[in-house]
Amino acid sequence: MSEAERLISGPTLRKLISLVKKHTGIFMEERKRELLVARIRPRMKELGLASAEEYIDHLENHKDEIQKFINCVTTNETVFFRTPSIWDFFGRDLLKAWSQKNPDEIMRIWSAAASTGEESASIAILCEEFKRANPRFRYRVYASDIDTDVLEGARKGTYKERSMDDLRKRSPEIFHRYFKGRDSADMHLHPAILNNIEYFVHNLHSRGTRTAFFDAVFLRNVLIYFNEQDQELVLKNMYASLKPEGVLIIGEAESLARLKTSFEYTKPLIYKRVA
Ligand SMILES: C[S@@+](CC[C@H](N)C(=O)[O-])C[C@H]1O[C@@H](n2cnc3c(N)ncnc32)[C@H](O)[C@@H]1O
């Protein structure tokens, strides 16, 4: 019997999985037992609780534990400019086409599962690059996540050391143009860009208050955590948030092909909202 099996019995595992689903919409299979144990054990230790049953009891009786539980169970893997093809499309094609059509408007772009903020920073950096050649261009980036911990660093414009090193190596010019700091430990996104990004906590399973508001939504590497029914619900919410001609960008392991949605395929990972 593994340590995870000793810590969580079958019924307890199923209860935990149902709590993950209830609070995040994330669908976990029973074979994820080890992962789930690794995620909640540090929190149990902090609370001085010896068993998963005691933790469930604590969770169900302390409302303020719910957010902590959510923060434990989410997977936040991200990097700057993840999947180069979509960034070529965004920075080269979409910004140009959009600004020609809407010369006097502000482009609004949502990073809807922003994690530690690398994606929203990548969006803002490409908007700034576009602005250098097109000074009239105006934009605002919106970045949200269900996990409150990850948004903390993002709000300050600070990112994982690994992300920064990777960007510095891959695109030194971009790195030096958009990051500042006294030394490598102090490196952060330039405040002028950070001011163009608004961060907020949001669960993709709820509708949100902004209707027909966004010109583009990045919904990347998050649909994979939901079952098909919930993917359709989340996409319905995205549909409502996008403007009529709005663009949806998904992750490399995701597809809308088998789902019932009102999005039209444009090219790999890129979809358009249809009326
Ligand atoms: C793997 S990261 C993807 C980050 C980024 N979009 C990327 O592609 O690099 C997935 C993020 O989705 C968030 N997430 C999971 N369930 C969510 C939900 N129901 N609502 C909003 N965000 C959620 C997690 O907290 C996590 O930060």
The ligand as a MOL file (V3000), in Angstrom:
LIG
                    3D

  0  0  0     0  0            999 V3000
M  V30 BEGIN CTAB
M  V30 COUNTS 27 29 0 0 0
M  V30 BEGIN ATOM
M  V30 1 C -1.8740 25.4050 -16.4320 0
M  V30 2 S -2.3580 26.9900 -15.9270 0 CHG=1
M  V30 3 C -2.4550 27.8230 -17.5180 0
M  V30 4 C -1.8230 29.2050 -17.4810 0
M  V30 5 C -1.7940 29.9200 -18.8260 0
M  V30 6 N -3.1150 30.1400 -19.3450 0
M  V30 7 C -0.9400 29.1680 -19.8290 0
M  V30 8 O -1.4900 28.6140 -20.7840 0
M  V30 9 O 0.2800 29.1450 -19.6720 0 CHG=-1
M  V30 10 C -4.0860 26.7320 -15.5410 0
M  V30 11 C -4.6750 27.8050 -14.6530 0
M  V30 12 O -6.1020 27.6670 -14.6580 0
M  V30 13 C -6.5710 28.0330 -13.3910 0
M  V30 14 N -7.9280 27.4780 -13.1730 0
M  V30 15 C -8.2760 26.1970 -12.9170 0
M  V30 16 N -9.6170 26.1040 -12.7540 0
M  V30 17 C -10.1180 27.3400 -12.9260 0
M  V30 18 C -11.4370 27.8900 -12.8730 0
M  V30 19 N -12.5060 27.1420 -12.6240 0
M  V30 20 N -11.5810 29.2200 -13.0940 0
M  V30 21 C -10.5030 30.0180 -13.3430 0
M  V30 22 N -9.2410 29.5540 -13.3900 0
M  V30 23 C -9.0360 28.2360 -13.1840 0
M  V30 24 C -5.5310 27.4760 -12.4350 0
M  V30 25 O -5.5650 28.1140 -11.1850 0
M  V30 26 C -4.2300 27.7060 -13.2180 0
M  V30 27 O -3.5720 28.8760 -12.7980 0
M  V30 END ATOM
M  V30 BEGIN BOND
M  V30 1 1 1 2
M  V30 2 1 2 3
M  V30 3 1 2 10
M  V30 4 1 3 4
M  V30 5 1 4 5
M  V30 6 1 5 6
M  V30 7 1 5 7
M  V30 8 2 7 8
M  V30 9 1 7 9
M  V30 10 1 10 11
M  V30 11 1 11 12
M  V30 12 1 11 26
M  V30 13 1 12 13
M  V30 14 1 13 14
M  V30 15 1 13 24
M  V30 16 1 14 15
M  V30 17 1 14 23
M  V30 18 2 15 16
M  V30 19 1 16 17
M  V30 20 1 17 18
M  V30 21 2 17 23
M  V30 22 1 18 19
M  V30 23 2 18 20
M  V30 24 1 20 21
M  V30 25 2 21 22
M  V30 26 1 22 23
M  V30 27 1 24 25
M  V30 28 1 24 26
M  V30 29 1 26 27
M  V30 END BOND
M  V30 END CTAB
M  END
